[in-house]
Amino acid sequence: MPQITQLTEDLAVADKDNGPRTTNDVKLINAGRILENSKTLGESRLPAIEVPGGVITMHVVVRPPVNDRNNDKLKDDSLKKGGCACTIL
């Protein structure tokens, strides 16, 4: 079973202009529960895990860039650009 951290690392790519920077910027949600990075999917007790060959549907939430305290500007202009992205693994 892969760890949640491994799944979020696949989504967090530093060279993307409008993507998450670290695994802490990405949260996986299954059945209304936020999954913890330190656990595996099996430890998270997902109902679909028990079905061999079953499909797991998860929501991915990416934390938006934060303000830089030194100059009070956004570190990333992605909020100004707007838009939406979807990744299917």
Buried (B, 14 or more C-beta within 10 A) or exposed (E): EEBBBEBBBEBBEEEEEBBBBEBEBBBBEBBEEEBBBEBBBEBBEBEEBEEEEEEBEBEBEBEEBEEEEEEEEBEBEBEEEEEEEEEEE
